[in-house]
Amino acid sequence: MKPEEKARQQIDLLLEQADWKVQDYRELNLGASLGVAVREFPLKSGSADYLLFADRKPVAVVEAKPQGTTLSGVAEQTIKYITKIEESLPKVTTIPPFAYETTGTETFFRDLRDPDPRSRRVFAFHQPKTLLDWLSEEDTLRERLKKIPPLIKKGLRDCQIEAIENLEKSFADSRPKALIQMASGGGKTFTAVSFAYRLIKFAKARRILFLVDRSNLGRQTRNEFQQYVTPDDGRKFTELYNIQHLTSNTLDPVSRVCITTIQRLYSMLKGETEFDPELEEQSTFEVYPYGQPPREVAYNPKIPI
C-alpha cells in the first residue's frame, strides 16, 4: 500500500470517529448525516482532498498528506482551495473558516476567523456540531481573549496579580500555553480559580478542565471554588456556575469546571465505565517510574476534543 493510501485510510477512520459520514464525490448525499466529508471534491483550483459539510453547508477543508510530511508548510495549499469555494459553488456565500492539514497520525487545525490565525495540533477532528456551534457565535475564543477587562486587584497578592495579568497577556497574544510558577504558600489554587472565573465570564470559555494528580488535591480545589467570592458580582462562584469533582467516569455536560485526577481522565478517555478511587490517592509520579513511554489513548466520541 502506498503511503498516500495508508494515510487516507487513517484519515477516513478519524473522520468517522468524529461523526463525519465519509463519501466519494460521485456518491454525494449531503442529507446522509449532519456532517458529511466528501473526498476529492472538485473545485476550479483543483480537487480538495476532503470538503467537510455540516448541515449541508461547507465548513472546512482538509488537506491530506502522506505520513512523514512536515505539515507546517502545507497551510498555503489549504487556503488555495478555501478561497476558490465561493467561485466553484455559486450558492455558497461565505468561505469555510476552518482548515485542517493531516497525515492521519498528525493533524493541524486553525480557525481563519481568529485575529491572528495560526495552526495548532489537535488530537482528532472536531465533531460537526462543534463547528456549527462555533459558527453560531459572534466571535472566536481567541478574539474574546483579547478583550478581557482589567483585573480587579483588591484582595489579591502582588504575585497573584502578576501571574493573572501575564497569563492573560499570553492568551491575548495567541500563545495558549503558559506556565505559572509560584512559591509554596503563594496561593496557586486561588490564583487558578480567579482566572478560571475570568475565562468563563469574559472569554465565554465553555468548560475549564482542572487536572490534579491526587484526589486530596481535587477536594482542596473543589473547596476553593466553593468558597471563592467573585470580585465584581459579590456572589460565590458556585452560585453562578456549576462545578464537578469527578468521583465517577461520567462527565456532567452542564458543568463549567471539571476537576479530576489525570488517572481518572486517562481511564475515561480509554472508554472505561469505572475507575478504582484508590488509584487516585497516589501521584502518578509515584506509581509509574520516570522514563516510561507516554501512555496512548484512542479517540472517545463521548469526550470529543
ABEGO torsion letter per residue (X at the ends): XBAAAAAAAAAAAAAAAAGBBBBBAAABBAAABABBBBBGBBBAAEBBABBBBBGGBBABBBBBBBBGBBAAAAAAAAAAAAAAAAAABAABABBBABBBBBAGABBBBBBAABABBBBBBBABBBBAAAAAAAAABABBAAAAAAABBBBBABGBBAAAAAAAAAAAAAAAAGBABBBBBBBBGAGAAAAAAAAAAAAAAAAGBABBBBBBABAAAAAAAAAAAAABBBAAAGBBAAAABBBBBBABABBBAABABBBBBAAAAAAAAAGBABBBAAAAABBAAAABBBGBBBBBBBBBAABBX
